[in-house]
Amino acid sequence: MKLDRRAVLGWTAVVAGAIGAGTGLRAYLGAGSAQPPATPAPGYGKDPVLLEPAPGPWPRLLTERQKAWLTQRLDALLPKSGSLPSASEAGLAEFFDEWLSAPYPDQQADRALILPLAEGKADPAAEDRLRVLALAAFYTTPAGIAAIGFVGNEPRERFDPLPAAVTEHLERQFALLPEKPA
């Protein structure tokens, strides 16, 4: 397997998504950001319609200047490469406009962290968060999903078992784990 920049970024996105899932869980369990809401807009509520996703019901807060800066920054991070689109072609600027405008504590914390970058304020933590969000967003677009070979989120008539070599490897690894106390 050839490891190019996109492959490394794809695997980084997978790890970032796993880390980000922990952040969402902490927020759900009440250990998330304690910042007061900056936007009185309503959220999705407790039961969004996920089969027919629609844009969030809140107003978009990014200015045209901020969106232009963000588009340039995202395209520098994820330029067009072979058959893969650039970040702007994949719609990441629109994703960030919705994400950073959302009335939830984690997104408001991201907005407070990331938007000062557009004003020229250097912050390594903000740069890191921008990269994590950009990679996670890109690799959940149709092009990103195809690039990493993700086969979930689609109906299947059957689920083939794992190949024998994979099962054997997993069994060996499980055997190395300490036993749980009774």
C-alpha positions in Angstrom: 0.0 0.0 0.0 1.4 3.4 -1.0 1.3 5.8 1.9 0.7 9.3 0.4 -0.4 12.4 2.1 -4.1 11.6 1.6 -3.8 8.1 3.1 -2.1 9.5 6.2 -4.7 12.2 6.6 -7.4 9.6 6.1 -6.1 7.5 9.0 -5.6 10.6 11.1 -9.3 11.4 10.5 -10.3 8.0 11.7 -8.4 8.5 14.9 -9.6 12.0 15.3 -13.2 10.8 14.8 -12.7 8.3 17.6 -11.3 11.0 19.9 -14.1 13.4 18.9 -16.7 10.8 19.8 -15.3 10.8 23.3 -15.8 14.6 23.4 -19.4 14.3 22.4 -20.0 11.6 25.0 -18.5 13.8 27.7 -20.8 16.6 26.7 -23.8 14.2 26.6 -23.0 13.0 30.1 -22.6 16.5 31.4 -18.9 16.9 31.5 -18.6 19.1 28.4 -17.8 22.8 28.0 -19.3 25.0 30.7 -19.5 28.1 28.4 -22.9 29.8 28.3 -24.7 29.7 25.0 -23.7 32.7 22.8 -26.6 32.1 20.4 -30.2 31.7 21.6 -31.1 29.6 18.5 -32.8 26.2 19.1 -30.9 23.0 18.5 -32.1 19.8 16.9 -33.8 18.6 20.0 -33.6 15.1 21.2 -34.7 13.2 18.0 -33.3 14.6 14.8 -34.3 12.9 11.5 -31.1 11.3 10.5 -32.3 9.5 7.5 -33.1 12.8 5.7 -30.4 15.2 7.1 -31.2 18.9 6.7 -29.1 21.9 7.6 -29.3 23.0 11.2 -32.2 25.3 12.1 -29.9 28.0 13.4 -28.6 31.1 11.6 -25.2 31.0 10.1 -22.8 33.3 11.8 -19.6 33.4 9.6 -19.0 36.5 7.6 -18.0 36.4 3.9 -14.5 37.3 5.0 -14.3 34.5 7.5 -15.7 32.0 5.0 -13.1 33.2 2.4 -10.3 32.8 4.9 -11.6 29.4 6.0 -11.9 28.2 2.4 -8.3 29.2 1.7 -7.0 27.6 4.9 -8.9 24.3 4.3 -7.8 24.1 0.6 -4.2 24.5 1.8 -4.7 21.6 4.2 -6.7 19.4 1.8 -5.9 20.4 -1.8 -7.3 18.6 -4.8 -5.3 15.4 -5.2 -5.8 12.9 -8.1 -9.5 12.0 -8.1 -10.1 13.5 -4.7 -11.7 16.9 -4.5 -10.2 19.8 -2.5 -11.8 20.8 0.8 -13.8 23.6 -0.8 -15.1 21.3 -3.6 -16.1 18.8 -0.9 -18.2 21.5 0.9 -16.1 21.9 4.0 -16.5 25.6 4.2 -20.3 25.1 4.4 -19.8 22.4 7.0 -17.7 24.8 9.1 -20.3 27.5 8.7 -22.9 25.3 10.1 -20.7 23.7 12.8 -19.3 26.9 14.2 -22.7 28.5 14.1 -24.4 25.7 16.1 -25.8 26.6 19.5 -24.2 23.7 21.4 -21.4 24.1 23.9 -18.8 22.1 22.1 -19.4 24.0 18.8 -19.4 27.3 20.6 -16.1 26.4 22.2 -14.7 25.6 18.7 -16.0 28.9 17.4 -14.3 30.8 20.2 -11.1 28.8 19.5 -10.9 28.8 15.7 -12.3 32.2 14.6 -9.5 34.2 16.1 -7.2 32.5 13.6 -9.0 34.4 10.9 -7.9 37.6 12.6 -4.3 36.5 12.5 -4.0 35.3 16.1 -1.7 32.3 16.2 -2.8 29.5 18.5 -1.4 25.9 18.2 -4.5 24.4 19.9 -6.8 26.2 17.5 -4.7 25.0 14.5 -4.9 21.4 15.9 -8.7 21.6 16.3 -9.2 23.1 12.9 -7.2 20.2 11.4 -9.1 17.6 13.4 -12.4 19.0 12.3 -11.4 19.4 8.7 -10.1 15.8 8.4 -13.2 14.4 10.2 -15.5 16.4 8.0 -13.7 15.6 4.7 -13.6 11.8 5.4 -17.3 11.8 6.1 -18.1 13.2 2.6 -18.9 10.7 -0.2 -15.4 11.3 -1.7 -13.7 10.8 1.7 -15.7 7.7 2.5 -14.7 6.2 -0.9 -11.1 7.2 -0.4 -10.7 5.2 2.9 -12.8 2.3 1.6 -15.5 2.6 4.3 -18.3 0.1 3.5 -20.7 0.9 6.3 -23.9 3.0 6.0 -25.2 1.0 3.1 -27.6 -1.9 3.1 -26.3 -5.4 2.5 -28.0 -8.7 1.7 -25.5 -10.6 3.8 -22.5 -10.1 6.0 -19.6 -12.4 5.1 -17.6 -13.7 8.0 -14.1 -12.4 8.6 -11.3 -14.2 6.7 -9.7 -17.0 8.7 -6.3 -15.2 8.9 -8.0 -12.2 10.6 -10.0 -14.4 13.0 -6.8 -16.3 13.9 -4.9 -13.0 14.5 -7.6 -11.6 16.7 -7.7 -14.9 18.7 -4.0 -14.6 19.3 -4.3 -11.0 20.4 -7.2 -11.8 22.7 -5.2 -14.6 24.3 -2.6 -12.1 25.3 -5.1 -10.0 27.3 -5.3 -10.5 31.0 -8.4 -12.3 32.3 -11.1 -10.3 33.8 -11.6 -10.9 37.6 -14.8 -12.7 38.4 
